[in-house]
Amino acid sequence: MKTQITRRASLACFAAAPFAVPSLEATVDRAANGYVDVRKVRLWENTRKEFRESLEGGVLKAVIVPTGSTEQHNEHLAMIHDTASVTLVAELGALRVYPQVLVATPVSVGISPHWMDRKGTLSLKKETFLAVVYDICESLKTHGVANILVLNGHGGNAAPLQEAMPEFRRKLGINVQFNCYWDAYSPEIIRKYMESNKAPGHAAEFETSFAMAAFPERIHWEGVDYEKAKSSLHIKSPESARQEEQFAREAKLATTAKGEAMLAIAVDWLAGRLQRLIAGA
């Protein structure tokens, strides 16, 4: 039976990352008489017995490894945005194909050297980051997982992960695939929903809309005055400073409705992607 994500359920899932307390209402409607708690698709919320029996019983077919970042998102968005957004998409997508897919603990620090002149950003060296992702995949392979989707939510991770996939597959000998969750968005979709014609961007219209829909408590407009803040930012690249100022203006185009639409599209796309992954396509 095709699952349907209710709006209430989607928004209740905003506490998607392991550093947030899960909502008891974080559920997806799968049938007329039943619900699935989002915690059931979180590997870290499973017991070893549950994981073992699901895998050895042939029920568990694949695991998603979300990769994000902890980095500046302009003056108004929480620095965990990339990790929180990709984990939310991963969980809602996994719920659509429950109980065949679990979501592994997110990699919450990524490759962000380009943001290190913005205070608060954490960054890993490319080699360190790829080693962490590989070791997680190797752990899953050791337990018997044969299908893994590395699902990314941070632009700085994208090219290194894409380039690493052939080696991951060669060394692990299993089906390891890679996507960014914004692969869900065709140019036509972006033009339809984004006045700026940009997605993902950085803390601009798309990401701010996503946060408004999914976790509004991670948006902090109070006291934000970008013009006053510019003199204390000390951004080294003039081009980067100009782009950031443009993104700050575009963030004002964000709406909850845009975020809800883009979230739903990403979850629909991921559910199909997972079905193809399990089928070996």
Helices and strands as residue ranges (DSSP letters): H 7-12, E 27-31, E 34-37, G 38-41, G 43-45, H 48-56, E 62-67, H 81-96, E 101-103, G 113-115, H 126-143, E 147-152, H 155-172, E 175-180, G 181-184, H 187-193, H 205-214, G 216-218, H 226-233, H 238-250, G 251-253, H 256-279
